[in-house]
């Protein structure tokens, strides 16, 4: 059984004696990734500040590696816990390598001189975030995304037992978000515990072992699988009636109501960019015939003003085909967007033939 590296016991967290969160209790194991999610102002950052000792709990205790967090000396705390916050850091006249090297200072003597092994840690950390090319540039001259990577390397340089991240994907482009996915899981596999506050639900679902939902004055821990079930996300963020798919972790513009002007025939993701294009153009549309396990179905049910579906792995029934034809009769155009036809949905050929006079070339 993995050992518990961080424990919160009945913690009240807040400011000036007024709690934002009450009676928070949970533990995190060594090598576990835990994301903290919740609406703005719910208390995610307040909770993180208690975990990193930036704030003292109003009530309760925080335990790190079996020891009360309040009893650590600064250098001892830095050897166990590293932090990357969203607050801007503006060191003057320091290169990126110097900033990363500052993560080794808790391990140096009174003179703060880096040993050979400390310099090796610096180079390893720079390599992990692929920052070698700009390591000797002034920190103040590189982009926000590059600074974020350097500050992450500084935290890694501490070789921490626990790494705390506040919005770690801020300023990162898509390539580096994907790199961060892998890096976090690599750290966890090496025994580092990662705790992070995030806004991106899909990021939390893909990377985390567990997810702490902060809502009102309370918290509850769920698995990534539980997060997408039973309306957990919708309830947490008050999304009732809004276009959000918890399984895909995607949000869409609210659907256009009214009589469809265009009918979209698609499958296997081919219709999604067309749905979004029509929505941007304020064009009500219908979609079908989609099996309910098709990714197009999950997006169409958020955007389409009318949706015709069928049971997966079964032949398309007469009533669905009739409903689709009736809808096409009322539409000015039909778009065929990447339709794949197999043995189960072979009746889609009939629908294409029925639409021939209205077929419009894919406008994308």
C-alpha positions in Angstrom: 0.0 0.0 0.0 1.6 3.3 -1.0 2.3 5.6 1.9 0.4 8.8 2.5 2.7 11.8 1.9 0.2 14.6 2.5 -2.7 14.7 4.9 -5.3 17.4 5.8 -7.2 16.8 9.0 -10.4 18.8 9.5 -8.9 22.0 8.0 -10.7 25.3 7.9 -9.1 27.5 5.3 -9.7 31.2 4.9 -8.6 34.8 5.6 -8.8 37.1 8.6 -10.5 34.4 10.6 -13.3 33.9 8.1 -13.3 30.4 6.5 -13.7 29.9 2.8 -13.6 26.1 3.1 -14.6 24.1 6.2 -13.7 20.7 7.6 -11.5 19.6 4.7 -10.0 16.2 5.2 -8.2 14.1 2.7 -4.8 12.4 2.1 -2.6 12.0 -0.9 -0.3 9.0 -1.5 3.2 9.0 -2.7 3.3 9.0 -6.5 -0.3 10.1 -6.9 -1.6 12.9 -9.1 -4.5 14.9 -7.6 -6.2 17.7 -9.4 -8.3 20.4 -7.7 -11.1 21.8 -9.7 -14.1 24.1 -9.1 -15.6 27.4 -10.1 -13.8 30.7 -9.8 -13.8 31.8 -6.2 -14.6 28.4 -4.8 -11.4 28.2 -2.8 -8.9 26.2 -4.9 -6.1 28.7 -4.5 -6.9 29.2 -0.8 -6.6 25.4 -0.3 -3.3 25.3 -2.2 -1.9 28.2 0.0 -2.6 26.1 3.1 -0.9 23.1 1.5 2.3 25.1 0.8 2.2 27.0 4.1 1.5 30.4 2.5 -1.5 30.5 4.8 -1.9 28.8 8.1 -5.2 26.8 8.6 -7.8 28.6 10.7 -8.5 25.2 12.2 -7.1 21.7 11.7 -3.6 20.5 10.6 -1.7 19.8 7.5 0.8 16.9 7.7 3.7 16.5 5.2 5.7 13.3 5.2 4.5 12.4 8.7 5.3 15.8 10.2 3.2 18.8 11.0 3.7 21.4 8.2 4.0 24.2 10.6 7.1 22.6 12.2 9.3 22.6 9.1 12.1 25.1 8.8 12.1 26.9 5.4 15.0 24.8 3.9 13.5 21.6 5.2 10.2 22.4 3.6 11.8 23.3 0.3 13.6 19.9 0.3 10.2 18.2 0.5 7.8 20.4 -1.4 8.2 22.5 -4.5 5.7 25.0 -5.8 4.8 26.7 -9.1 2.2 29.4 -8.7 0.5 31.7 -11.3 2.0 34.8 -9.6 4.5 36.6 -12.0 8.2 36.2 -11.1 10.5 38.9 -12.4 14.1 38.2 -11.3 16.4 40.9 -12.5 19.6 40.2 -14.5 19.2 36.4 -14.2 19.5 33.9 -17.0 17.0 31.1 -17.3 19.7 28.7 -16.1 20.3 30.9 -13.0 16.6 30.8 -12.2 16.5 27.0 -12.5 19.6 26.7 -10.4 18.0 28.7 -7.6 15.9 25.5 -7.0 19.0 23.9 -5.6 19.8 26.5 -2.9 17.9 24.6 -0.2 20.6 21.9 -0.7 23.7 24.1 -0.6 25.7 25.3 2.3 25.8 28.7 3.9 27.7 30.2 0.9 25.1 29.0 -1.5 27.7 27.4 -3.8 26.5 24.8 -6.3 28.3 21.5 -6.3 28.8 19.3 -9.3 25.7 17.2 -8.5 23.6 20.4 -8.1 24.7 21.5 -11.6 23.8 18.1 -12.9 20.3 18.5 -11.4 20.0 21.9 -13.2 20.9 20.4 -16.6 18.5 17.4 -16.1 15.7 19.8 -15.2 16.3 22.0 -18.2 16.3 18.9 -20.4 13.0 17.7 -19.0 11.2 20.9 -20.1 13.3 21.1 -23.3 14.7 24.5 -22.4 18.3 24.0 -23.4 18.1 26.3 -26.4 17.2 29.3 -24.3 18.8 28.4 -21.0 21.4 31.2 -21.3 18.9 33.9 -22.3 17.8 36.5 -19.8 14.7 35.3 -18.0 13.1 38.7 -18.6 13.5 38.4 -22.4 11.9 35.0 -23.1 8.2 34.4 -23.7 5.6 33.8 -21.0 5.4 30.1 -22.1 9.1 29.7 -21.9 9.1 31.4 -18.4 6.5 28.9 -17.3 8.7 26.0 -18.4 11.8 27.5 -16.7 9.8 27.9 -13.4 8.6 24.3 -13.7 12.3 23.3 -14.2 13.2 25.2 -11.0 10.6 23.3 -9.1 11.9 20.0 -10.5 15.4 21.0 -9.5 14.4 20.8 -5.9 13.8 17.0 -6.4 10.7 17.3 -4.2 8.5 14.6 -2.7 5.5 16.8 -3.4 5.1 19.2 -6.4 2.3 21.7 -6.1 1.1 23.5 -9.3 -1.4 26.3 -9.7 -2.7 26.4 -13.3 0.4 24.7 -14.8 -0.9 25.0 -18.4 -1.0 28.8 -18.2 0.8 30.4 -21.2 1.7 26.9 -22.7 0.9 26.2 -26.3 -0.8 22.9 -27.3 2.5 21.1 -27.9 3.7 21.9 -24.4 0.4 21.0 -22.8 0.8 17.6 -24.3 4.4 17.4 -23.1 3.2 18.4 -19.6 0.7 15.5 -19.6 3.6 13.1 -20.1 6.0 14.8 -17.7 3.5 14.8 -14.9 2.8 11.0 -15.3 6.6 10.4 -15.5 7.1 12.3 -12.2 4.3 10.2 -10.6 5.9 7.0 -11.8 9.1 8.1 -10.2 7.4 8.6 -6.8 6.7 12.3 -6.9 3.3 13.4 -5.7 1.7 16.1 -7.9 -1.1 18.3 -6.6 -2.5 20.9 -9.0 -5.3 23.4 -9.3 -6.6 23.4 -12.9 -9.4 24.9 -14.9 -9.2 22.5 -17.8 -11.6 19.6 -17.0 -10.2 17.4 -19.8 -6.6 17.9 -18.5 -7.7 16.8 -15.0 -9.5 13.8 -16.4 -6.6 12.6 -18.5 -3.7 13.1 -16.1 -5.1 12.6 -12.5 -5.5 9.6 -10.4 -8.1 11.4 -8.3 -9.9 14.8 -8.5 -10.8 17.0 -5.6 -14.0 19.0 -6.4 -14.2 22.3 -4.4 -17.8 23.5 -4.1 -19.4 25.9 -1.7 -17.5 25.5 1.6 -16.8 21.8 1.1 -14.7 19.4 -0.9 -15.2 15.9 -2.2 -12.8 13.5 -3.9 -13.8 11.6 -7.0 -12.1 9.4 -9.6 -11.8 10.7 -13.2 -14.4 8.2 -14.2 -16.9 9.4 -11.6 -16.3 13.0 -12.7 -18.0 12.4 -16.1 -21.0 10.6 -14.6 -24.2 11.5 -12.8 -24.0 15.2 -13.6 -21.0 15.9 -11.3 -19.4 18.5 -13.5 -22.8 20.1 -14.4 -23.6 20.4 -10.7 -20.2 21.7 -9.7 -20.1 24.5 -12.3 -23.9 25.1 -12.6 -24.0 24.0 -16.2 -27.6 22.8 -16.3 -29.0 23.7 -19.7 -25.7 24.7 -21.2 -23.8 22.8 -24.0 -21.2 20.7 -22.3 -20.3 17.0 -22.8 -18.8 15.5 -19.6 -17.3 12.5 -21.4 -15.5 14.5 -24.0 -14.8 17.4 -21.6 -15.8 19.9 -24.3 -18.1 22.9 -24.2 -19.9 24.3 -27.3 -21.9 27.4 -28.1 -25.6 27.1 -27.1 -27.6 25.4 -29.9 -29.8 27.4 -32.3 -33.5 26.7 -32.0 -35.9 26.7 -34.9 -36.6 24.9 -38.1 -33.4 23.3 -39.6 -32.1 24.9 -42.8 -29.4 22.3 -43.5 -29.2 18.6 -42.9 -25.8 17.1 -42.1 -25.0 13.5 -42.9 -21.8 12.3 -41.3 -20.1 9.8 -39.1 -16.9 9.2 -37.1 -16.1 12.8 -36.4 -16.6 14.1 -39.9 -19.6 16.2 -39.0 -18.1 18.0 -36.0 -16.3 20.8 -37.9 -19.4 21.3 -40.1 -21.7 21.6 -37.0 -19.4 24.2 -35.6 -19.2 26.2 -38.8 -23.0 26.2 -39.2 -23.4 27.3 -35.6 -21.0 30.2 -36.1 -23.0 31.2 -39.2 -26.2 31.2 -37.1 -27.6 28.5 -39.4 -30.0 26.0 -37.6 -29.3 22.5 -38.8 -30.3 18.9 -38.3 -28.0 15.9 -38.1 -28.5 12.2 -38.7 -28.8 9.3 -38.9 -26.2 8.9 -36.1 -25.5 6.0 -33.9 -25.5 7.0 -30.3 -22.0 5.8 -29.8 -20.6 8.0 -32.6 -18.5 11.0 -31.5 -20.6 13.1 -34.0 -23.7 12.2 -32.0 -22.2 13.6 -28.8 -21.5 17.0 -30.4 -24.6 17.1 -32.5 -26.8 16.7 -29.5 -25.3 19.9 -28.1 -25.5 21.9 -31.4 -28.2 20.6 -33.7 -31.7 21.9 -33.6 -32.9 18.4 -34.6 -31.1 15.1 -34.2 -32.1 11.7 -35.6 -30.3 8.7 -34.0 -30.3 4.9 -34.0 -29.1 2.1 -31.7 -25.5 1.2 -32.3 -24.6 -2.0 -34.2 -28.1 -2.5 -35.4 -29.5 -1.8 -38.9 -31.1 1.6 -39.3 -34.8 1.2 -38.6 -37.6 2.3 -40.9 -38.8 5.0 -38.6 -35.4 6.7 -38.3 -35.0 6.6 -42.1 -38.5 8.1 -42.6 -37.8 10.8 -40.0 -34.5 11.8 -41.7 -36.2 12.0 -45.1 -39.0 14.1 -43.7 -36.4 16.5 -42.2 -34.5 16.7 -45.5 -37.7 17.6 -47.2 -37.9 20.7 -45.0 -34.2 21.7 -45.5 -32.7 23.8 -48.3 -29.4 21.9 -48.4 -27.8 18.6 -47.4 -24.1 18.3 -46.5 -22.4 14.9 -46.6 -19.4 15.2 -44.3 -17.1 12.3 -44.2 -19.7 9.5 -44.1 -18.4 6.0 -43.6 -20.8 3.3 -44.7 -20.6 -0.3 -43.4 -22.9 -3.3 -43.1 -25.0 -1.9 -40.2 -25.6 1.6 -41.6 -25.8 0.6 -45.3 -29.2 2.3 -45.5 -27.4 5.6 -45.4 -26.8 5.0 -49.2 -30.6 5.3 -49.6 -30.5 8.6 -47.6 -27.7 10.0 -49.8 -29.7 9.0 -53.0 -32.8 10.7 -51.6 -30.8 13.8 -50.9 -29.1 14.0 -54.3 -30.9 17.1 -55.6 -30.0 19.0 -52.4 -26.5 17.8 -51.8 -24.0 20.6 -51.2 -20.3 20.1 -51.3 -18.6 20.3 -47.9 -18.1 24.0 -47.4 -15.1 23.8 -45.1 
